[in-house]
Every structure is written in structure tokens, then in C-alpha cells.
Amino acid sequence: MFEKNEKNLIEFDENFDNLHNGASIKIVPNIVHYIIFNKNTINFIGYLSLLSVLKFHQPNRIFIHTNMKHFEGYYWDKIMETQKLFNTKIELVSMMRPTHVYGQLLSSVYHASDVSRIQILRLWGGIYLDTDMLVLKSLEKFRYFEITIGWPEKQYIGTQIIICNKNARFLKYWLESYQNYKPSEWYYNAGQLPTEGILEKYPDLVHRVKNYFGVHYLIHNLYTNESWTEWKNYYALHLLSRHTGAPTYLNQTIVDSMETPFGEIARKILYT
């Protein structure tokens, strides 16, 4: 169950149905959040991500939270021009890159982004996406749940896509778990600790998507397995663009001739 308090804020309890149907009304605002720290351009993959959201989900707003005053470059100009074709505005939102969490120094810009996405969602609610996350279908059906997250079988949660109400209980517990921050471990606080320390004990806190958010390791299927067609069932896909095996440079000319699932996906986004 959920109820609204005197400030018209939704409060959830242990009876809320995150498993099957969620609420009877949409409780997640139709806004999308990205985080980009320390650079004021986007590359081709970032352009594809934004374009996929505009085309296949059509949110009310897309916010890019950044510590830069303005953005520039070919793909930024291109997406600014493209947004005029949709009823969605892309806006920069000023945000300082956090340097500490619970008094401890954050060891990288990636850990700063991990903390920031929780803070942003607790303030706004909505849909968080990494800049190498592609949306392939409307995410409307997940706006009825307290929080939806990709959590593959026998793996840690994926943080590349998060859909939630700002009062989702898991967000609070997840942020508090950073009191046990381990700066030298890449995915401990983002994925391992919240999975093992919170969700394995209280799985009903989230609406779990096991496969079709594409947050598991898909390097081979995306970039070399020409027979992989399962992606057509996915709502979203993480491109793992910083991982070994992903192409190091891409543009529209290159993807036009790629005979791989990623090439087909990119062309779907570009030309649909």
C-alpha cells in the first residue's frame, strides 16, 4: 500500500505490490536523468542514448545533471536540433560533482556518479540512465512501481537504468549503505552491497527485471554474435562502452555497415 501525507508525498509500506501490478496510477514522474561530470560534449553513443529516449519513450523532460556551464560539439548540436521534433526538452541542471560520502573521499568520478544518481532520484524521482544505455521500448509500464531495477538471476543489480518514485524505500537504504564505503572496490557499493545486504533480504522493495533491461554482460551478443535476435524483446540495453570488446570508436557511417546486433539496433534508433 501507499498513501499521501499532508505534504502530498507518497509513503510506501510493506504491503505495496512491487511484484505484480504496482499502484493503480502512475507514481513515477515521466522525466529522464543523465549525469555527465567534467566534460561538456557527448559522443556518438551518448547521442544514440538520447535519441532512443526521445523516439521510444518520449518523456516530458530530459535533465542532464552536470558541473559544466554549457555543452557543445557536433553530437550535442545534433541532438539539440532533433529535440525540436518531439514534445521533450533537454535541459542542463547544475550539479557539483560530490567529493565525499559520509565523510569519506570518493575515489573516482564513477563513484561520484553512483552516489549522485541516488541523490537525484531521491530529490526528483523519474528514470535514471547511463549515457551508454539505449531505450528500445516505452518504459511506461514501469511507472506504476515504487522502484524498478535490472537484477539478473544470480548477479548484482545493474545501476545503468533505475525507474522510481522519489520516496522509494530502497533509495534511502542504498544511500545509507555508503557508510560502509570501499573506495578501492569498483562495484561494491553500487552493486554488491545493495544486492547482498539489502535486496537479498528484502526483495519486495523493488520491481525486479531479470533480463529485459539489458544490464548483464552482453558484449559478445551485441558486437560479434550475428544470430542474436533476443534484443528485440528488451526494453533497454547497456552497451558496456568502456569494457574490453566494445568498439572504441563509432559514428553513423560505421554503424550503417555493421553486420551485428548492435549495428541493427543503432540503425533502428537512427532511422525509425
C-alpha positions in Angstrom: 0.0 0.0 0.0 1.0 3.6 -0.3 -0.6 6.8 0.9 0.0 10.5 0.7 0.9 12.6 3.7 0.0 16.2 4.5 2.6 17.4 2.0 1.1 15.2 -0.7 4.1 13.0 -0.7 3.7 9.2 -1.3 4.7 7.0 1.5 5.2 3.2 0.9 4.8 0.3 3.3 5.5 -3.4 3.4 2.1 -4.1 1.6 2.9 -2.2 -1.5 2.9 -4.6 -4.6 6.2 -4.2 -6.3 6.0 -7.8 -7.7 2.9 -7.8 -9.9 0.9 -4.7 -10.7 2.3 -1.8 -8.6 -0.1 1.2 -8.0 -3.4 1.9 -9.7 -2.0 5.1 -11.0 1.4 6.2 -12.4 3.6 7.2 -9.4 6.9 7.8 -11.2 7.3 11.2 -13.0 8.0 11.0 -16.7 11.4 12.7 -16.6 14.7 11.2 -17.5 18.0 12.0 -15.8 21.6 11.7 -17.0 24.8 12.6 -15.2 27.8 14.0 -17.0 30.7 15.4 -14.9 33.9 17.1 -16.1 33.1 17.3 -19.8 30.8 19.4 -22.0 30.4 17.2 -25.0 28.6 14.0 -25.9 29.9 11.3 -28.2 28.0 9.2 -30.7 26.9 6.6 -28.1 25.6 9.4 -25.9 23.7 10.8 -28.9 22.2 7.4 -29.6 21.1 7.1 -26.0 19.3 10.5 -26.0 17.8 9.8 -29.4 16.5 6.4 -28.3 14.7 8.0 -25.3 13.2 10.7 -27.4 11.9 8.3 -30.0 10.8 5.3 -28.0 9.8 6.6 -24.6 9.1 10.3 -25.1 9.5 11.7 -21.6 8.2 15.1 -20.6 11.8 16.3 -19.8 15.3 15.1 -20.1 17.7 16.5 -17.4 21.5 16.3 -17.8 23.0 16.9 -14.4 26.4 18.4 -14.8 29.1 20.6 -13.3 29.7 22.3 -16.7 28.0 25.5 -17.7 27.3 24.6 -21.3 27.6 21.8 -23.8 29.0 22.0 -27.3 30.1 19.8 -30.2 28.7 18.0 -33.2 26.5 15.5 -31.4 25.3 18.0 -28.9 24.2 20.4 -31.6 22.6 17.5 -33.5 20.5 16.3 -30.5 19.5 19.9 -29.7 18.2 20.2 -33.3 16.5 16.8 -33.1 14.7 17.5 -29.9 12.6 20.2 -31.7 10.8 17.3 -33.4 9.5 16.0 -30.1 7.5 17.2 -27.1 10.5 16.8 -24.9 13.0 19.4 -23.8 16.6 18.5 -22.9 17.9 20.8 -20.1 21.2 21.1 -18.3 20.9 21.1 -14.5 23.8 22.5 -12.5 25.2 20.0 -10.0 28.5 19.9 -8.3 30.4 16.7 -8.5 30.3 15.2 -5.0 33.8 14.6 -3.4 32.8 12.8 -0.3 30.2 10.4 1.0 29.6 10.1 4.8 32.9 12.0 5.3 34.9 9.6 3.1 36.7 10.7 -0.1 35.1 9.4 -3.3 37.9 7.7 -5.2 36.7 8.4 -8.8 34.2 10.3 -11.0 32.4 6.9 -11.5 31.8 6.6 -7.7 30.7 10.2 -7.6 28.2 9.4 -10.3 27.0 6.3 -8.4 26.2 8.5 -5.3 24.7 11.3 -7.4 22.1 9.1 -9.1 20.7 8.1 -5.8 20.6 11.7 -4.6 19.0 12.9 -7.8 16.3 10.2 -7.7 15.6 10.9 -4.1 15.0 14.6 -5.0 13.1 14.2 -8.3 12.1 10.6 -8.9 11.9 9.6 -12.5 14.2 7.5 -14.8 17.9 7.5 -14.5 20.0 6.3 -17.5 23.7 5.9 -18.1 24.9 7.7 -21.2 25.6 4.3 -22.9 22.1 2.9 -22.1 19.7 2.6 -25.0 15.9 2.6 -24.6 14.2 0.3 -27.1 10.6 0.4 -25.9 8.4 2.7 -23.9 9.1 2.4 -20.2 5.5 3.5 -19.3 4.5 0.1 -17.7 7.2 0.6 -15.0 5.9 4.0 -13.9 3.4 2.2 -11.6 6.0 0.7 -9.4 7.8 2.1 -6.4 11.2 1.4 -8.0 12.2 -0.8 -10.9 15.7 -2.1 -11.4 17.6 -4.6 -13.5 18.6 -7.5 -11.4 19.7 -10.6 -13.3 19.5 -14.0 -11.8 22.5 -14.8 -9.5 24.0 -11.4 -10.3 24.2 -8.0 -8.6 21.8 -5.2 -9.6 22.6 -3.1 -12.6 22.6 0.7 -11.9 22.6 1.8 -15.5 18.8 2.2 -15.5 16.6 3.0 -12.5 12.9 3.9 -12.6 11.4 5.1 -9.3 9.3 7.4 -7.2 11.5 9.7 -5.1 10.3 8.2 -1.9 11.2 4.6 -2.9 12.4 3.0 0.3 15.3 1.2 -1.4 16.9 4.5 -2.3 17.2 5.5 1.4 18.7 2.2 2.4 21.0 2.2 -0.6 22.4 5.6 0.2 22.8 4.7 3.9 24.8 1.7 2.9 27.6 4.0 1.7 28.5 4.4 5.4 30.4 1.3 4.6 32.1 2.8 1.5 35.0 0.9 0.0 36.8 3.3 -2.4 39.1 0.7 -3.9 36.4 -1.7 -5.0 34.8 -0.8 -8.3 31.2 -2.2 -7.9 31.0 -3.0 -4.2 28.8 -0.1 -3.1 26.9 0.4 -6.4 26.0 -3.3 -6.9 27.3 -5.9 -4.5 26.4 -4.4 -1.1 22.9 -3.2 -2.0 22.2 -6.6 -3.6 23.6 -8.8 -0.8 23.0 -6.5 2.1 19.5 -5.2 1.3 17.7 -6.9 -1.6 18.5 -10.5 -1.0 16.9 -10.0 2.4 14.1 -7.7 1.3 13.4 -8.4 -2.4 9.9 -6.9 -2.3 11.5 -3.4 -2.0 11.9 -3.4 -5.8 10.2 -4.5 -9.0 12.8 -6.8 -10.4 13.6 -7.1 -14.2 15.8 -10.1 -14.6 16.8 -9.8 -18.3 15.0 -7.2 -20.4 16.8 -4.1 -19.0 20.0 -5.5 -20.6 22.2 -4.7 -17.7 24.0 -8.1 -17.8 27.2 -8.8 -19.8 26.2 -8.7 -23.4 29.5 -7.8 -25.1 29.6 -11.0 -27.3 25.9 -10.9 -28.2 26.0 -7.2 -29.1 29.2 -6.9 -31.1 30.0 -10.4 -32.5 27.0 -12.7 -32.4 25.2 -12.0 -35.6 22.5 -14.5 -34.8 21.4 -12.9 -31.6 17.9 -11.5 -32.0 16.7 -11.7 -28.4 17.4 -7.9 -28.1 14.0 -7.3 -29.9 12.3 -8.3 -26.6 14.4 -5.9 -24.5 13.2 -2.5 -23.1 16.7 -1.2 -22.7 20.3 -2.3 -23.4 23.6 -1.4 -21.7 26.3 -1.0 -24.4 29.2 -1.6 -22.0 31.1 1.0 -24.0 34.0 1.3 -21.6 34.5 -2.5 -21.5 37.0 -4.6 -23.4 35.4 -5.9 -26.5 33.2 -2.9 -27.2 34.2 -0.8 -30.3 36.5 2.1 -29.3 35.2 4.5 -31.9 31.8 4.7 -33.6 29.9 7.0 -35.8 26.9 6.9 -38.1 28.9 5.8 -41.1 30.4 2.9 -39.2 27.2 1.6 -37.8 25.5 1.8 -41.2 27.7 -1.1 -42.3 27.9 -3.1 -39.1 26.5 -6.6 -39.6 26.0 -7.2 -35.9 23.1 -6.9 -33.5 24.5 -3.5 -32.3 24.6 -2.3 -35.9 20.9 -3.3 -36.3 19.9 -1.6 -33.0 21.8 1.6 -33.9 20.1 1.8 -37.3 16.7 1.2 -35.6 17.3 4.2 -33.4 18.7 6.4 -36.2 16.2 5.7 -38.9 12.9 4.6 -37.3 
